Amino acid sequence: MGRPRTNDDAVKERLVRTATEMLATQPEESITVRALAAAAGTATAAVYTLFGSREALIGEVRGRAVAGLSQTLSATPASPDPLADIHALAVAYRQWARGHRHLYAVLFGGVQTFDPSGPVGSGDPVRPLLDTIGRARSASLLTGDPTLIALSLWVTLHGLVTLELAGALDTDTAERTFDPALHATLRGWTSSTNAG
C-alpha cells in the first residue's frame, strides 16, 4: 500500500489562502516559508513540493489576483455608449474589490509595491478600460492621453475603494460618493466640444 498523499490540492489551496492573507497585511520580505507553512498547518516541505519556492507561491497569489480582476472587467458587457461602459467597468472594479478584499490588498493595498507604468498585456486588468477609453476618444467624447485618463480614473476608484474597504467610508457614503467622483474625473477629460 502506498503512502497517503499529504501535499494535495487541499494543502495547496490552504497555502494560497494563507499567503494571500499574509500578503494583504505584511510586507512580502517579512513572509517566510516557515511562517507560511505554520499558518497553513503544514510542513515547510509542502511549499517546495507544491510550488517549488516561496517566490513561486507568492507569484501564484498575484497571478490569481490579476486574473480574477481581469476576468471580471473583461466580462463587463460593452454597449454603444463608451462613457456608460467606463462607468460599468468602475462598478465591476469596486464590486470585485469588495468581494475579494485580500486579493485586492495583494494588488493595491499599500503593503506591497505596485508599478502602474508597466507594459499592458492582453490579460492586464487595465486593458478593458484602455480599450473603452479608446472608443470614447474615437467618438470625440474624451480627449487626452489614454494612459493618463486611465490612471486618473484608477486613482479615483482606488482611493474610494481603499477608504471603503478600510472602513473610513461607510457603504452608504461610498455609494453616494461613487458616481459623482467618477463623473467629475471623466468631466476633466471631456472634449471641449462636448463639455456642458
C-alpha angles and dihedrals in degrees: 000000000000124000115268114259108251101173096062135142092281091058090045091053091046090053092049092049091047093048090048092053092046094047089050091059108025138049111262094239091060093057112095130190089242092054092046093050094045093049090048092048096242141101125275088244089069091066091054095040096049102033108014094232145010089256091055091051090050089047089054091054093049091045091054091049093051093044093048095051092042093051092049094050094042090053092056104110120240123230134189088266112074093189090056087048091053087053091049090051090051091051091049091049092053093045092050091049092049091048095044105036096160094046090047090051090050089056102036111358099118095244090085128049121254128189111201092184097068123114118284115233129190092264095046113121091229093059096086090050093049091048091051092047087052090055091049091050091048089053089049091242094121132028130197141056109328093219092053091047090051092046093051091049091048092049090053094046095042092051094050095042094046092051090047094049091047090053094244088119120041116223094257093053091045090051092050092046098044103076097039092048092049094046092048091052092048091046089061089062097041117125110256089236089059099038113117 
